[in-house]
Each structure stands twice: as C-alpha cells, then as structure tokens.
Amino acid sequence: MCRNIRPLFNFDPPATDEEIEAAALQFVRKISGFTKPSKANEEAFHTAVAEVASVARQLLHSLETNAEPRNREVEKERARERNEKRFGTAEQK
C-alpha cells in the first residue's frame, strides 16, 4: 500500500473532496507507475483519477460505524510520535 494514502473514513470533520482526490491520484500513480503520464496516456490517467475519486467518495458516504469520529490533530500527533520512535528525532542524527 502506498504510504501517502491515508485513511479518510470516520474523521471529524469528514474528508474533503481535495483529500479524496489526492488519495485517488496517489492510487493511480502507484498502480500505473507514472508520477506524470506522457501526452499519450494523459487522458486515460486523468479519467482514472476522476473515476477512482468518485468511487472512493461513494464508499466513504455509504460506510457506517458506531465508533466516535477520530480527531485529525490527535491522529497526526500519534503518527508523529510513531515516526519519532521509529526513526528518531532530527537532533539524534
């Protein structure tokens, strides 16, 4: 799984269209192997990004949970702490 694709479900506030499209772009980049497609593949690439974003949006709107929504700031802090523990701080290098 691409490390840049983050969970988008059950957050307060909900995922924005920009976040969904960014995840779709990362997914299409990953499976196509292109960061920037050639002119010949550009239309297919952008169509795929739009379709993946649409399906992802439908998925996020149809999912249900009884769990409390996660707080983005708390999740960012947890990720920072995990990274610090795993890789150390900049001062240690």
C-alpha positions in Angstrom: 0.0 0.0 0.0 1.2 3.5 -0.8 2.3 5.2 2.4 0.9 8.5 1.2 -2.6 7.2 1.1 -4.2 7.8 4.5 -7.4 6.5 6.0 -10.2 9.0 5.2 -13.2 7.4 7.0 -14.7 8.4 10.3 -12.9 11.7 10.8 -14.3 14.9 12.3 -14.5 17.0 10.1 -15.2 14.5 7.3 -12.7 14.1 4.4 -12.8 16.9 1.9 -13.0 16.4 -1.9 -9.4 17.6 -2.1 -8.3 14.8 0.3 -10.3 12.2 -1.7 -8.8 13.4 -5.0 -5.3 13.4 -3.6 -5.7 9.8 -2.4 -7.1 8.8 -5.8 -4.2 10.5 -7.5 -1.7 8.6 -5.3 -3.5 5.3 -6.0 -3.5 5.8 -9.8 0.2 6.9 -9.7 1.0 3.8 -7.7 -0.7 1.3 -10.0 0.2 3.0 -13.3 3.8 3.6 -12.3 3.6 7.2 -13.6 4.0 10.3 -11.5 3.3 12.3 -14.6 1.9 10.5 -17.6 3.0 11.0 -21.2 0.8 13.0 -23.5 -0.4 9.7 -25.0 -1.6 8.5 -21.6 -2.6 11.8 -20.0 -6.4 11.5 -20.8 -6.6 7.9 -19.5 -4.6 8.8 -16.4 -6.9 11.8 -15.5 -10.0 9.8 -16.3 -8.8 7.0 -13.9 -8.1 9.6 -11.2 -11.6 11.1 -11.5 -13.3 7.6 -11.5 -11.3 6.4 -8.5 -12.2 9.6 -6.6 -15.9 9.2 -7.5 -15.9 5.6 -6.3 -14.0 6.5 -3.1 -16.4 9.3 -2.4 -19.4 6.9 -2.8 -17.6 4.4 -0.5 -17.0 7.0 2.2 -20.6 8.2 2.1 -22.0 4.6 2.3 -19.9 3.3 5.2 -21.4 3.2 8.7 -19.8 3.0 12.1 -20.8 3.3 15.8 -17.4 4.4 16.7 -16.7 8.0 17.7 -15.2 10.1 14.9 -11.4 10.4 15.1 -9.8 13.8 15.6 -7.3 14.7 12.9 -5.0 16.5 15.2 -4.8 13.6 17.6 -4.1 11.2 14.8 -1.3 13.5 13.4 0.3 13.6 16.8 0.1 9.8 17.2 1.7 9.4 13.7 4.5 11.9 14.6 5.2 10.0 17.9 5.3 6.7 16.0 7.7 8.2 13.4 9.9 9.7 16.2 10.1 6.3 17.9 10.8 4.5 14.7 13.3 6.9 13.1 14.4 9.1 16.0 14.4 12.9 16.0 16.4 15.2 13.7 18.7 16.1 16.6 19.8 12.5 17.1 21.1 12.1 13.6 
